[in-house]
Amino acid sequence: MRLEYFQMIDRVVAFDEAALRLEARSTVPAESPVFEGHFPGHPLMPGVLLTETMAQASGYLILGLCRFSHMPFLCGVEKAKFRTFVGPGAPLDITATRLHEGSGYAVTKARIASGGKAICDAELMFRTMPFPDGLGARMREQAASLGLEVEEPQNDA
């Protein structure tokens, strides 16, 4: 996890297209400027960054399912629940499952656990749009570097 660069996912460990599910792993950094103010003397991973972690796992799921044809943009967070805290060095297991897709939107259910203990979960909504120029290939490279490699769609031409 590289908080300062908003790279929240360390690796994708499973992508199950048939089950519409992705599993990822990450480790909260042992040190980060984020912890200097959240909270002094008692460092905790901010809930907004846990939400971002779930959103990134969901985004990679959507990218894989659409074979990188569209870019997912987070546009809504619902039913978010934070059950406990995580601090520096905590290992995170992240899962994302697509609940709905259509009309340029996708909805996922994402969860984070650490050591088998539930940390948080939420339903996330994404607007899916064509990639801005040049970003599709870069996103495919980034996803591959994390372990998500998806074949490009076959052209019937």
Secondary structure, 3 states (H helix, E strand, C coil): CEHHHCECCCEEEEEECCCCEEEEEEECCCCCCHHHHCCCCCCCCCHHHHHHHHHHHHHHHHHHHCCCCCEEEEEEEEEEEECCCCCCCCEEEEEEEEEEEECCEEEEEEEEEECCEEEEEEEEEEEEECCCCCHHHHHHHHHHHCCCCCCCCCCCC
